[in-house]
């Protein structure tokens, strides 16, 4: 394995995706080039609602996805960055306050101290710290400061976002990956990684909601003023849509999944009402004709409901009116044709489909699908954290210092 390789592994409830990239340093020491070498995907076994229920099944899914990516890349890897998400992930805000030194100039050490105070909160015994994300700083009475270093003041206050997750869920996920033959370099809250792959800095600054429709859950993350403002998980995803098709069309779940992938769209107006498709009949070896519009209607109703729940989450957080950049849809559920049209109607805001690829080189076209957004984002996150050996490093300046501090806790 080359020291400048990094692998992102997204173990979803229905599909496991892997992305292998090479990090090439710029001779000038600026931003490294991230070359996509290979991608792989496998149907997930042994997962339910983003929680491992069968380690053996999940292990095989991990092996299948990573081996396919290795074959495409022509390399072998032994370390991966893994995403985790779902209802077991919780977030809360915390603040810390420290006094500035006698010279009244805020230094790196003051920022470090205020972070340590802010993260000193009681965490239940069954949970562990996943991320501590700085939000903003207050120097004396001046709020909304992003970089306090070098400023004059006597009192420094920091507001941070503390993300925790279930120890048991994480341990079982780690066991499945380890048994597949890979070491975990980092466990990352998946929507944060996804945001790196599909959101621009301008969108995060003016306000944007990322809605990631996965197999079992739909994750909602809101950014504003360049900072994370809200995150939540809705226990409905693409599997619920498939289940509706199975019931509405009287076919098995596997047949419904195939029908969704082949003929499904999320916006019925995109379908010719006269078009029919062939589906399995009630008896062995029999077939029957079903209008494609019926399939679309079933999908649209459930997608509309899922997005309505996402809207409610954003409204409850008080962020809907602040989304200057609108909504970005991603994840496997967003790959259905017309999903953006339904979202536009639900949110009443600009909506676009979020696909990775921006800032990536090599086989970047291979990851330009919503399904690979999280895996590609994990690669970007790893590089940002200096997780690809000598081929990657921390950026200069304040955010570089913050990333260096955060790395201690991952």
C-alpha positions in Angstrom: 0.0 0.0 0.0 1.4 3.4 -0.9 1.6 5.9 2.0 -0.3 8.6 0.1 -3.5 6.5 -0.4 -6.7 7.2 1.5 -10.0 5.2 1.4 -13.5 6.3 2.3 -16.0 3.6 3.3 -19.7 4.4 3.6 -21.6 1.4 5.1 -25.3 2.2 4.5 -28.3 0.2 5.4 -28.8 -0.9 1.7 -25.5 -0.2 0.0 -21.9 -0.1 0.9 -19.6 2.2 -1.1 -15.9 2.6 -1.1 -13.6 5.2 -2.8 -9.9 5.0 -3.0 -7.9 8.1 -3.8 -4.3 9.1 -4.1 -3.1 12.4 -2.5 -0.4 14.1 -4.6 1.5 16.9 -3.0 1.9 20.2 -4.9 5.6 21.1 -5.3 4.7 24.6 -4.0 3.3 23.2 -0.8 -0.2 24.4 -1.5 -3.5 22.4 -1.7 -2.7 18.8 -2.7 -4.3 17.1 -5.7 -6.8 14.3 -4.8 -6.9 11.7 -7.6 -9.7 9.2 -7.6 -8.3 5.8 -8.4 -11.1 3.4 -7.8 -14.7 3.0 -6.6 -16.7 0.0 -5.5 -20.2 -0.8 -4.3 -21.9 -3.8 -2.8 -25.4 -4.5 -1.4 -25.2 -4.2 2.4 -26.0 -7.3 4.5 -26.4 -7.4 8.3 -27.4 -3.7 8.7 -30.8 -2.4 9.9 -31.4 1.3 10.3 -27.7 2.1 10.1 -27.0 -0.4 13.0 -25.1 -3.6 12.6 -27.3 -6.6 13.2 -25.1 -9.3 11.7 -21.3 -8.7 11.8 -20.6 -11.5 9.3 -23.0 -10.0 6.7 -21.7 -6.5 7.2 -18.1 -7.8 6.9 -18.9 -9.4 3.5 -20.4 -6.1 2.3 -17.3 -4.2 3.3 -15.0 -6.8 1.6 -17.1 -6.7 -1.6 -17.1 -2.9 -1.9 -13.4 -2.4 -1.0 -12.2 -5.2 -3.2 -14.1 -3.8 -6.2 -12.5 -0.4 -5.6 -9.0 -2.1 -5.2 -9.5 -3.9 -8.5 -10.4 -0.7 -10.3 -7.5 1.2 -8.7 -4.9 -1.5 -9.2 -3.8 -1.1 -5.6 -4.5 -2.7 -2.2 -5.4 -0.8 1.0 -5.4 -1.8 4.6 -6.8 1.3 6.3 -10.2 3.1 5.8 -12.1 6.1 7.1 -15.6 5.0 8.0 -18.8 7.0 8.2 -21.5 6.6 10.8 -25.0 8.1 11.0 -28.5 7.4 12.2 -30.7 8.0 15.2 -27.9 7.0 17.6 -25.9 10.2 16.8 -26.8 13.2 19.0 -25.6 16.7 19.0 -25.7 19.5 21.5 -24.1 23.0 21.9 -21.7 23.8 24.7 -19.9 27.0 25.7 -16.6 27.7 27.5 -15.1 30.8 28.9 -11.5 31.7 29.9 -9.6 34.8 31.0 -7.0 36.1 28.5 -3.5 36.6 29.7 -2.3 39.9 31.3 -1.0 41.2 28.0 -4.6 41.1 26.7 -3.7 39.5 23.4 -5.5 36.2 22.5 -3.0 33.5 21.5 -3.3 29.9 20.3 -3.0 28.6 23.8 -6.1 30.7 24.9 -8.1 29.1 22.1 -6.9 25.7 23.2 -7.9 26.3 26.8 -11.4 27.6 25.9 -12.0 24.5 23.7 -11.0 22.3 26.6 -13.5 24.1 28.9 -16.3 23.9 26.3 -15.9 20.2 25.8 -15.8 19.4 29.5 -19.4 18.2 29.6 -20.8 15.0 31.1 -21.2 12.3 28.5 -23.4 9.2 29.4 -21.5 6.0 29.9 -23.0 4.4 26.9 -22.0 7.2 24.5 -18.7 8.5 23.2 -17.4 11.7 21.8 -17.4 11.8 18.0 -16.7 15.4 17.1 -16.2 18.8 18.8 -16.8 21.5 16.2 -16.1 25.1 17.0 -19.0 27.4 16.0 -18.1 31.0 17.0 -16.2 33.0 19.5 -17.0 36.0 21.7 -14.3 38.4 22.8 -15.5 40.5 25.7 -18.9 41.6 24.3 -18.2 41.1 20.6 -19.9 38.1 19.2 -19.7 36.2 15.9 -15.9 36.1 15.7 -14.4 33.3 13.6 -10.7 33.8 14.4 -9.9 35.4 17.7 -6.1 34.9 17.6 -4.3 38.2 17.7 -7.3 40.1 18.9 -7.2 42.2 22.2 -9.5 41.3 25.0 -9.8 40.1 28.6 -12.5 37.4 28.2 -12.7 34.7 25.5 -15.8 32.6 25.0 -16.3 29.7 22.6 -19.4 28.0 21.4 -18.9 24.5 20.1 -21.1 21.7 18.7 -20.5 18.4 20.5 -21.5 15.3 18.5 -21.7 12.0 20.4 -22.7 8.5 19.3 -23.5 5.1 20.7 -20.4 3.1 21.9 -22.1 -0.2 21.1 -23.1 0.8 17.6 -19.6 2.1 16.9 -17.9 -1.0 18.4 -20.0 -3.4 16.2 -19.3 -1.3 13.1 -15.6 -1.4 13.9 -15.7 -5.2 14.4 -17.2 -5.7 11.0 -14.6 -3.6 9.3 -11.7 -5.2 11.3 -12.9 -8.7 10.5 -13.0 -7.7 6.8 -9.2 -7.1 7.2 -9.1 -3.3 7.4 -8.0 -0.9 10.2 -10.1 2.2 10.9 -8.2 5.5 10.7 -11.2 7.5 11.7 -14.9 7.3 12.5 -16.8 10.3 11.1 -20.3 11.5 11.3 -21.3 10.8 7.7 -23.3 13.9 6.8 -20.3 16.1 7.8 -18.2 14.3 5.3 -21.0 14.4 2.7 -21.2 18.2 3.1 -17.5 18.5 2.2 -18.2 16.6 -1.1 -21.3 18.4 -2.3 -21.6 21.8 -0.7 -19.6 24.9 -1.6 -18.2 27.4 0.9 -20.5 30.1 -0.5 -23.5 27.9 0.1 -22.5 27.2 3.7 -21.9 30.9 4.2 -25.3 32.2 3.0 -27.3 29.2 4.5 -28.0 25.8 3.1 -29.7 22.6 4.1 -28.2 19.3 3.1 -30.9 16.5 2.9 -29.2 13.1 2.5 -31.8 10.4 1.7 -30.2 7.1 2.6 -31.6 3.6 2.7 -33.0 3.6 6.3 -32.6 7.3 7.4 -32.7 10.8 6.0 -30.1 13.0 7.5 -30.6 16.8 7.7 -27.7 19.2 8.2 -28.0 23.0 8.1 -25.0 25.3 7.6 -25.1 29.1 8.0 -22.4 31.7 8.2 -20.0 28.9 7.4 -20.8 26.9 10.5 -22.9 23.9 11.4 -26.2 25.1 12.8 -28.4 22.0 13.0 -28.3 18.2 12.5 -30.9 15.6 12.8 -31.9 12.1 11.5 -35.3 11.0 10.3 -36.0 7.3 10.5 -37.3 7.0 7.0 -35.4 6.5 3.8 -35.3 4.7 0.5 -36.3 1.4 2.0 -39.7 2.8 3.0 -40.3 3.7 -0.6 -39.4 0.2 -1.7 -41.7 -1.3 1.0 -44.6 0.9 -0.3 -44.0 -0.4 -3.8 -43.9 -4.0 -2.6 -47.3 -3.6 -0.9 -48.9 -1.4 -3.5 -47.8 -3.7 -6.4 -48.1 -7.0 -4.5 -44.5 -8.1 -5.3 -41.6 -9.1 -3.1 -39.2 -6.5 -1.6 -36.4 -7.6 -3.9 -38.7 -7.2 -7.0 -39.9 -3.8 -5.7 -36.3 -2.7 -5.4 -35.5 -3.7 -9.0 -38.7 -2.0 -10.2 -37.7 1.2 -8.4 -34.2 1.2 -9.9 -35.4 0.3 -13.5 -38.6 2.2 -13.8 -39.0 4.5 -10.8 -39.2 8.3 -10.8 -40.2 10.5 -7.9 -42.3 12.9 -9.9 -45.3 11.3 -11.7 -45.6 14.2 -14.3 -42.3 13.0 -15.9 -44.0 9.7 -16.9 -46.2 9.1 -20.0 -49.5 7.8 -18.5 -49.8 5.3 -21.4 -46.4 3.7 -20.7 -46.5 0.2 -19.2 -43.8 -2.1 -17.7 -43.7 -5.8 -17.1 -43.6 -7.0 -13.5 -43.8 -10.5 -12.0 -47.3 -11.9 -11.8 -49.1 -13.7 -8.9 -48.1 -17.2 -10.1 -44.6 -18.7 -10.6 -43.2 -17.6 -14.0 -46.2 -15.3 -14.8 -46.0 -11.7 -15.8 -48.4 -8.7 -15.7 -48.5 -5.2 -17.2 -48.4 -2.2 -14.8 -48.5 1.4 -15.8 -45.2 3.2 -15.0 -47.3 6.1 -13.8 -48.7 4.0 -10.9 -45.1 3.2 -9.8 -44.3 6.9 -9.9 -47.3 7.9 -7.9 -46.4 5.5 -5.1 -42.8 6.7 -5.0 -43.8 10.4 -5.2 -46.2 10.1 -2.2 -43.6 8.7 0.1 -40.8 11.0 -1.1 -43.1 13.9 -0.5 -43.7 12.7 3.0 -40.1 12.1 3.8 -39.1 15.6 2.5 -42.0 17.1 4.5 -40.5 15.6 7.7 -37.2 17.2 6.7 -38.9 20.5 6.2 -40.5 20.2 9.7 -37.0 19.6 11.2 -35.6 22.7 9.6 -38.6 24.8 10.6 -38.3 23.5 14.2 -34.7 24.6 14.2 -35.7 28.1 13.1 -33.5 27.9 10.0 -35.9 27.8 7.0 -36.1 31.5 6.4 -32.2 31.7 6.6 -31.5 29.3 3.8 -30.2 31.7 1.2 -28.7 28.9 -0.9 -31.8 26.7 -0.6 -31.6 22.9 -0.3 -29.1 20.3 -1.6 -30.4 16.8 -2.1 -28.0 13.8 -2.1 -27.9 10.1 -1.2 -29.3 7.1 -3.0 -32.9 8.3 -2.6 -32.1 11.6 -4.4 -30.9 9.7 -7.5 -34.5 9.0 -8.5 -35.5 11.2 -11.4 -37.7 14.1 -10.4 -36.7 14.0 -6.7 -35.5 17.7 -7.0 -38.9 18.6 -8.5 -40.7 17.2 -5.5 -38.3 18.9 -3.1 -38.8 22.2 -4.8 -42.5 21.9 -4.2 -42.1 20.9 -0.6 -39.5 23.4 0.5 -40.5 26.3 -1.7 -36.8 27.1 -2.1 -34.1 26.5 -4.8 -33.1 22.8 -4.9 -30.2 21.1 -6.6 -28.9 17.6 -6.7 -25.6 17.2 -4.8 -23.0 15.1 -6.4 -19.3 14.9 -5.6 -16.5 15.6 -8.1 -15.7 19.2 -7.6 -12.0 19.6 -6.7 -11.2 15.9 -7.5 -9.0 14.6 -10.3 -8.3 11.2 -11.8 -11.5 9.1 -12.3 -13.6 11.8 -10.8 -16.5 10.9 -13.1 -16.8 7.6 -11.3 -18.0 9.3 -8.1 -20.3 11.9 -9.7 -23.4 10.2 -8.3 -25.3 10.9 -5.1 -24.7 7.4 -3.9 -21.0 8.1 -3.6 -21.3 11.5 -1.9 -20.5 10.2 1.6 -17.6 7.9 0.5 -16.0 10.7 -1.5 -16.6 13.1 1.3 -14.8 10.8 3.7 -11.7 10.9 1.4 -11.8 14.7 1.5 -12.3 14.7 5.3 -9.3 12.4 5.7 -7.1 14.7 3.6 -8.3 17.7 5.6 -7.3 15.9 8.7 -3.8 15.0 7.4 -4.8 11.4 7.2 -3.0 10.3 4.0 0.6 10.2 5.2 3.1 12.6 3.6 0.7 13.3 0.8 -1.6 15.5 2.8 -1.4 18.0 5.5 -3.2 20.7 7.4 -4.0 24.0 5.8 -2.3 27.1 7.0 -3.8 29.7 9.3 -6.6 29.6 11.8 -8.5 26.6 10.4 -5.3 24.7 10.2 -4.8 25.2 13.9 -8.4 24.2 14.6 -8.0 21.0 12.5 -4.8 20.2 14.4 -6.7 20.6 17.7 -9.7 18.5 16.5 -7.4 15.7 15.4 -6.4 15.0 19.0 -10.0 13.8 19.7 -10.7 11.6 16.7 
